[in-house]
Structure formats: C-alpha cells, structure tokens
Amino acid sequence: MASAEFGQAVRRWRDGTGPEAAGLTVRGQRRAAGLRREELALLAGVSADYVTRLEQGRATHPSEQVVEALGRALRLSGPEREHLFRLAGLAPPGPGVVPGCLTPGVRRLLDRLSGTPVGVYDASWTLLLANPMYAALMGDPAGWEGHERNAVWRNLVGSAGRVRHTPEARRAFETALVSDLRATVGRYPADGRLRALVADLRARSERFTQLWESGAVGRHEVSRKTVDHPRVGALTLDCDVLRAAGDDLRIMLYTAEPGTPDAARLALPAEALPAGAEAVRGR
C-alpha cells in the first residue's frame, strides 16, 4: 500500500519538472513552472483524476506499471525511481527483470527526433513510450491495456493494426518477433510478467506456439512497410529498429525519403495529436 509520502513525492517531483524537460511544447504563459496534473497524466498514460487521488493519498494501491510510468514521465534518476517504488510499497524491479527505464541519453535522442514517428519498446516488445508522430501514424496507444501494449501479442493475437504485410513479409516479421522474445526470456528468467506473457501467447495463438517450439531464428531491425492511414491513405516508409544495448531497449523509427509524396503525407498525421511526448504505461 502506498504511503502518504508517495503522493507528496509525486507532487514534489511534478512541481519541479518543467514541461520542456518532460518533452512537452509550451505555448503561452504559465502560472507554475512545473507540470500540470493533466500533463503528468498524459505523459504517464493515466487519468488526471487518478493523479489527483494519488497526490491526495486517496489512491493507495498503484500498480508496478503505474509507478514505472510515473517515474518515466517525471524523468526520475535510478535512485529516485527506486525510492518511488518503495514509497508505493513495492519492491523495485531487480536485475532479473526486463528493464523499463529510459536513460537521459535515450530521452535526449527522442527529443531531437520530435518530427519523426518514434516508439520505444522494452526487451519484451512492450511499448514504453510513443511520441505524437508515432501515435498519429500507427494509432493512439493511450487506450491500450495489459498485453495490448505488447507488439508480439498485438500482431499474433490482437487487432491487425495499420501495417500492410505480404504473406512472406508477415511470416518473416512474426518469426523475428518470436525469436527476439525467446532470447529475452533467456536473459530475464526471473521476470514473472514475461513468463505470463509467453503463457498467454501460447494459450491464444497456434502460430506463436509453432514458432516458439520450432526454435525459428530471426531479427527485426530494418524493413520497408506500407502503412494504411485512415486519413491520408497509404504511406510506404522505412522502418528501422535501433537498440540501446545497456538498457535493452528497441527504438523504432519510421522515415520517408525527403521530397517524395510519402514524405509529404507523413507530415499530415502529426496534426491529429497535440505537440509533446506521450508516455504510455509499460508492461
């Protein structure tokens, strides 16, 4: 159970975190230098009412996912993040658990790529953060819950999404995702949520079970994808996956060759969401 100090700590860090430092674009004058509750809620993927109840001590059982998301939104350091977990009455994630923390270097990289669709995934392919360009291109992830935030689950169990695959490309994509997830399980044997994800995939997807048991090998890093956007039509884009080795993150970027019709269309979906980074609850 979270102590009253948990809410006080969240409020203190919120007041001390400027919107620019959190990746938001500021328009007009502001009364306070720190984040508004609504802004923290947007960044953490929770409701503003829930942030209010947390700060006032009326919500006393925040989940690990919520605490992790608040820590990312507030850009807490490693020791600060661990302190927030303990105030929530939770044990900080140990070394045998998939990392879910974004380092300052990764955040600075994302800030510089504000005009590019970027999504950051952890080693299990669970979405940790999507900037507005990514959300506008691929669909707003704010309403995704639980395993819906996992790319392996979404592609093998959930909705089809906006990417158009040929049968051959889909087979290669699924093989790469499952292969990468199998390697992640080997690196993080103590992660209970990772084991639960695999169990759910095995129970729901024959295709996943087939790939998992076959030992198929693949790696998803570079591809060319066609995205069917509901407002601007089809866009053919380069999809690259960068890896932050020390943090075991996957940084997915979509780009188009400058001066092409696809580049012009890619700029249009950004109008669908307000400016600023949008963090989503991970794992």
N, C-alpha and C positions, 0 to 999 in steps of 0.2 A: 504493500500500500504506500502511495506517495505521501510524504510528509508535507506540512505547510511550507517547509523550506523549498520544496520543489517548485511550487508556484511562484514564490518570491524570487527564486533564482532565474526562472524563465522570464519574469517581468524585468529583472535587473539586466539580464543579457539583451532582452528586446530593446530596452531603453538605451542601451549602449551600442547597439548595432545600427549604423546608418544605412539607409536604403541603397546607396551606391555600393557600400561594402557588401551588401547582400545580393548584388547583381540586379537591382531594380533601377529603372529610369525615373528620375524625379522631374515632375512638371509643376511649376508654380511654387508658391511659398508654403512652408510647413511650420506649424506651431512647435512641433517637437523634432529633435534631431534623430531620434531612434525610429524603429519600425512601428507602424500601427499594428493593432491586433489583426486587422483584416489582411495586412500584408504578410505577417508571420503565418497566418492561417493558409494563405495562398501558397507560400513557399513550402510549407510543411505538408500540404495536402489534407488539412483537416478543416473543420468549420471554425468560423470566428467565435461562435458561441462556445465551442469546446475549449478554445484557447482561454476565453474569459473564465470558464469554470475551473480550468487548471490553475490559472493565476490566483483565483479566489479560494482555492482549496476545496472546491465543491466536486471536482472530479479527482478521484483518489486512486484509480487503477489504470494509469496509462500503460499501453502495451509496449513491448520492446520496439515494435515498428514505429510507434508514435514518438517515443523518446529518441530513437535514431534519427527520424525525420526532423524533429525539432533541433537536434544537435547539428544536422547538416544545414538547416535553414539559418541558424544563428552563427554558423561557421565557427563552432567551438573547436578548441585545440583538443588533442588526445586526452590530457588530464582533465580538462573541463567536461568533456563528453563522459568520461568515466564517473566523474562526480555527479553529473546529472542522472546517470543510471542508478547510482547508489541512493540519491535522494528520492528516486521513484520506487525504491525498494527492490531493485532488480540488480542482478549481477552483470557487470559489463561483459560484452562478448569476449570470449577467451581466444587463445591463439589457434585453436582447432576449429574456429567458426569462420565462415565466409566473411571477409571484410566488407563493411558497408560505409566506410568513412571516406570522404573526399578530401584530399590534401589541399593546402593553399595553392600549390603549383597547378593541380588539375583545375581548380576553380578559376585561377587567372587565365588558363588556357581557354576555358569556356567563356569567360567574359570577353576575350578577344575574338571569339567566334560567334558573337551575338547575331550576325547576319546569315549564319549557316545553320541548317537543321542539325541539332546535336542531341543525342540521347546517351546517357551514361548508365551502363549496366554493371552489376557485380559479377562475380565469377560464376554464379548460377544462372546468369542471364535474366536476373530480376532488375527491372528498371528502377534506378535510384533518382534520376533527375532528367527532365526533358525541358529544353528551352522553348520559348513560344514558337519559334520557327519549326521545330520538330513536332510540337503538338498540333500546329496548324496543318502541317503536311500529312502526318500519319494518323491524326485523330487525338483529341484531348484525353490524356490518361488520368485526369483528376478523378474520374468516377470508377477507375479500375480498383478492384478489391482482391486481396489474397493472391491466389495463383494467377489471376488475370494479369498481374504485373510481370509475369514471367514469360519471356519470349518463346521458350520451348513449349510451355503449356498452351500459350495462345495459338501457336502455329500447328500443334498436333491435337489439341482438344477444343480450343475456343473458337472465336469468330475468325473468318478468313483474313480480315484486315484489308488494306488498300493496295498492297503489292501484288502485281500480276506475275505469276510464275508459269513458265512452261513446265510440263511434267518432268522433264530432265532436270531443270533448274530446281524445282521443288524437292526432288529426291536428293540432290546434292546438298541443298540448304538444310533439310531435315537431318541428313547424315552428319553434317558438320556440327549442328547444334547438339545432337545427342552425344556425339563423340566428345565435344568440349565439356558437356555436363558430366560425362563419365570420368574424365580426367579431374574435374573439380571435386567429385565425390572422393576420389583417391587422395586429394590434397587435404580435405577437411573431413576426416572420418568422424569427428565429434559433433558435427553440426546436425542437430535433430531436425531442424526445419528443412534442411537439404534432403535428408532421408525421407521426410514426409512428402516433399515434392516428388521425388522419384517414385515413391509408393503410389501416389495419386495418379501419376502419369502411367504407370504400369497397369493400374486398375481401369483406366479410362481409354487408353489408346493401344490398339493392337500394333499399330505402326511403330510406336515408341518401343514397345516390348520387343518387337522383332529386331529393331536396330540396336537396342541395348544388349540383347543376348547374342547378337551376331558379332559384336566387337568391332563394328564398322568404324573406320577412321576417316576423319575429315576435319577441315578447319575453315571457319567463316571469317574471312578477312577482307577480301576485295570482290566486288561484283558489280554488275550493271543491272539496275532494276527499273521496271516501269511501275509508277505509282498512279493509280486511278483516283484522282482527287474529285470530290463531288462538285466542286465549284469551278475549277479551271481545266478539268479534263486530265488526259494522260500526260505524265512527265517521265521522260527517260533520264535517269540520274545515275551517277557513280556513287556507290555505297562503299565506304572504307571503314574498317574497324581498327582503331589504334588501341594498343594495350599499354596500360600503366603497370609495369611489371611489379614494382614494390607493393602496390595496393591491389593488384589482381583485378583491375577494372577493365571493361571494354567500352571504348568511346566510339560511338557510331556516328558518322557524318555523311550527309547527302549533299553532293555538289553537282553543278552543271557547267559545261564548257561555256566560258564567257562569250556573249554576243549571239548565242543560239536562242531559238524560240523557247527551249526548255528553261534556259536561264531567266528569260523574261517571265515565264509562267511561274517559276519557283518563287519569285518575289511577291506574287499575289497572295498566296495563302497566309503570309505573315499578317495581313490586315485582319484576319479572323480573331486574333487574340491581342490583348494589350501588351505593351512592351514590358520586358523584365523576365528574369529567370523564373521557372516554375518547378519547384522541387516536389517530388512525389514520394509517398511512403514506400520504403523498400522492404522486400522480403516479407 
